[in-house]
Amino acid sequence: MRSQESRELYERLRALERRAEGVLSRAGDRYSRRKVSQELGKPPYNRGIESQRISAWVPIRGEGVPQVPSDRSSDDVLALVRLWSAWAGEKVDERDWRNLLERAQPIRASRASTAHPGRLISEFADPFALEVHEAIDGGCADSELQLLPPYVEREHDRQLADVVESAARPCAEGLTSALAVLVGNSFTGKTRSCWEALSLLPPDWRLVHPLAPTPTEALIAVLDDAAPRTVLWLDEIHRFLGDDRGEQAAARLHEVLNDPRRGPLLVLGTTWPEQWSDLVSPRRQGDRKDPHARARALLTGKYLRVPDSFEGPDMLELRRLAVTDPRLQEALDRGEEGQVTQYLAGGRALVDRYETATALERALVESAMDARRLGHGVALPKLLLEASIPSYLTAHQYEAVEDGDIEQALAELRKRLRGARGPLTPVTIREPAAPLVVTDKVRLADYLDQHGREEQHGKVPPARLWDTLNDYAARESLIALAGSARERGHLRIAVRLLRAAAAAGVPGAVAAASQMLEEEGRYDEALLWCLPLAERGDPAAMNQVAGIMEMTHQPVMAVAWHRRAAEAGHSSSWFSAGMILRQAGDLPEAETCFRRAADAGVYGAYGALADLLKSTSRTEEALACYQQEAESHGGYAVVQTVYRMRERGDSGATVLSWLLPRVWEEESRNREGGVWISWASDALLEHLAQDAALRSNLRSLLDPGGKADEAQRWLAAVLDWSEEIASGAHLRKSASAPEALRKKGRLEEALALYEQEAAGGPRGAAANAAAVHEQLGKASEAVIWYQRAAEEGDLGALGQTARLMTELMGPDESFAWLRSCADRHAEDGYPDQRSVVAELLQDAGRTDEALDWLRHASRTGDPYAWSQYAKVLESAGRTAEAQQMRRHGWEPDGEISTPWSAAP
């Protein structure tokens, strides 16, 4: 034995065995190692452990040196502990035994010095170390159960298996890397699914679980050394790609996954639907920045949706397995609407525990819920929760809190519930061959985290909480909290949080502050933050200074700073400088900048250069640049290239041979990205429509008598469509049949067609159906259809709904419904509905009502409501208030802020 820990392991195993042997002997039952081995081979253990192996770990008469079980033998040892404990009539503290087993392992120098990160998959015997949720105990002793309940494979598991096997097995192109993210609500089995998928990989694969010092930094560091045949375990992938360095991590991960020399690599991730949407949703029109562009490019199309519940054949398999495991049976009997995994992981018990908690316990949990939904990281300082308590208790309740009550409440909240984690549990750190460290931070149970986001949505956080967050939040969470404050219009609070982050040395804090101030039009103060960084040589800060100079109408200074930024490595600044110079009429210098940008691979640079060359009649050079842009990035440059080639007199076949690869590339990107960008396809149709001879030649390639394959069907469809364009038939088809009937007064027939169209989903059909109902004098039916159109996002239908509902039901019910509709759409990030309803309220003379509604919406998290509030003030003639609101925002109590300084 090499250490005190390994000696302790042997002694505790030997003592446990003696107790088990003693109980059996007193009951008149004979004990033997052979009997132990036989019992371990039966359910619920199912472990093939020979008696010789047990004797190697626990010599009977002290003969020989006890061996320390290897990492991969830990499950066997735990099965042995469960059996002996069951015979001895004792309850197993499995976590304690796991800690002891890990501490007893010898320090493996070879593992520490290996050139590649991670460990062999076979060495990961503990699913909880990879954040698989522990299950309820089902009312049984641990020794009677397997570590995890039996697993029911569902559709997403089968899809995940395909992804895993695609990485593990060579294909025609060789070994390829793969990425899959399981997206689902809390406690739906995402991480367990990934754990089960590991069994599909060969034993020589390694696994890396990057976490320290932060998940993002750890991932970036791992990617430099990750070897082929490695799994990157990115549970809660938003932790790795969502912070200020997340884009750097996403770009690096994308590069490594697409490098054939590094493959095969397998990335397994999980996340919640809202975090997934945040990472992959495209930038909306009007947004000045795209915070997750790299993450979106990496992740789009790579998700597997995990359902909330079991249904159909999965439920039948679950019922079959439930007979063998009391945990599954209880979850099946008591889980609501097939939500078995949630019940297994203690979700319902957590909610019950929270709802029946004492006032002090509830205050601690709710402060954690609010801190998390406002952007704080997973690890919550206990001091933060303690300092937040006055915001969640009445004065009388807080006065009754005595010394020691808070620690007692936290102790109660960390107690396990039916075998699963409690509402608030300590954050622990465990390094290999080192003791467990309990930190001064706690973690809110995932299920309560999501429950809080749902239940607290629409509620205003306590005003005092923002001060508490500024003073006690983890420094690395301050930038995210500042973003949340800004969304709510609390601009002073946001700057204060960013100032605290900058003072604490949080990376990206200064850039975040200057960016926010620039976007709010406070250019002088933004310069106070970013100019010192720029002068110290930070390329991004230089680019921002250039942008501010441009916004403040200083083009010469803007170009100078853009050049400095570009020379320092911010290549897109060449493009920006070229655009300013071109607008100023300095075409030679603009051309130089565009060429530098194009050489650096900046998106759109060749296109801008082509436009400039075309404007100076350098048509051949322009065509070459359009081609380069089209072949690199697609887009409108494809249309320009085709047009210029035809203008030059190239044959239809020549143009087609260049154009077809662009179409394939574009459709491939569309399938991968889940979007439709039709430039190349439109260019193809237009080109074929203008060349009858080319269409005829292509038509002759089709085999009318044979069985058409996919390529032939595609070509036939394209030719048919282009024929319609050439003949103008597509224009005639676009004329609405129901609209024609409506004009002829055949309203009933038109209505039937509009309702049929609406069932298929075309936008506008519901509003047309509503209008026809109104023409027919069916006002009640018209209201229903206008409401449907409004729910589908038709802004014009909002006014029609307000008009008819007011006539039929009165203004109060009308505007109550309109506000509800607008609120639902605002939750999806679309502000237009709320803006239109605010205008309707104002037009109806209900300005104060509109302002109150927008104020509440802003304070609960709608990022657009506070600017709409300013617009309503301005249109109501309250210009000074509107200007103050736009510049200074408002306080958490809902009052417009008095002037404040944003200086660093």
Buried (B, 14 or more C-beta within 10 A) or exposed (E): BEBEBBBBBBEBBBEBBEBBBEBBEEEEEEBEBEBBBEBBEEEBBEBEBEBEBBBBBBBEEEEEEBBBBBBBBBBBBBBBBBBBBBBBEBEBEBBEBBBBBBBBBEEEEEBEEBEEBBBBBBBBBBBBEBBBBBBBBBEBBBBBBBBBBBBBEBBBBEBBBEBBEBBBEEEEEEBBBBBBBBBBBBBBBBBBBBBBBBEBBEEEBBBBBBBEEBBBBBBBBBBEEBBBBBBBBBBBBBBBBBBBBBBBBBBBBBEBBEEEEBBBBBBBBBBBBEBBEBBBEBEEEEEEEEBBBBBBBBBBEBBBEBBBBBEEEBBEBBBEBBEEBBBBBBBBEEBEEBBBBBBBBBBBBBBEBBEEBBBBBBBBBBBBBBBBBBBBBBBBBBBBBBBBBBBBBEEEBBEEBEEEBBEEBBEBBBEBBBBBBBBBBBBEEBEEBEEBEEEEBBBBBBBBBBBBBEBBEEBBBBBBBBBBBBEBBBEBBBBBBBBBBBBBBBBBBBBBBBBBBBEEEBBBBBBBBBBBBBEBEBBEBBBBBBBBBBEEEBBBBBBBBBBBBBEEEBBEBBBBBBBBBBBBEBBBBBBBBBBBBBEEEBBEBBBBBBBBBBEBEBEBBBBBBBBBBBEEEBBEBBBBBBBBBBBBBBBBBBBBBBBBBBEEEBEBEEBBEBBEEBBEBBBEBBEEBEEEBEBBBBBBBBBBBBBEEBBEEBBEEEEEEEEEEEEBEEBBEBBEBBBBBBEEEBEEEEEBEBEEBBEEEBBEBBBBBBBEBBEEEEEBBBBBBBBBBBBBEBEEBBBBBBBBBBBBBBBEBBBBBBBBBBEEBEBEEBBEBBBEBBBEBBEEEBBBBBBBBBBBBBEBEBBEBBBBBBBBBBBBBBBBBBBBBBBBBBBBEBEEBBEBBBBBBBBBEBEBBEEEEBEB
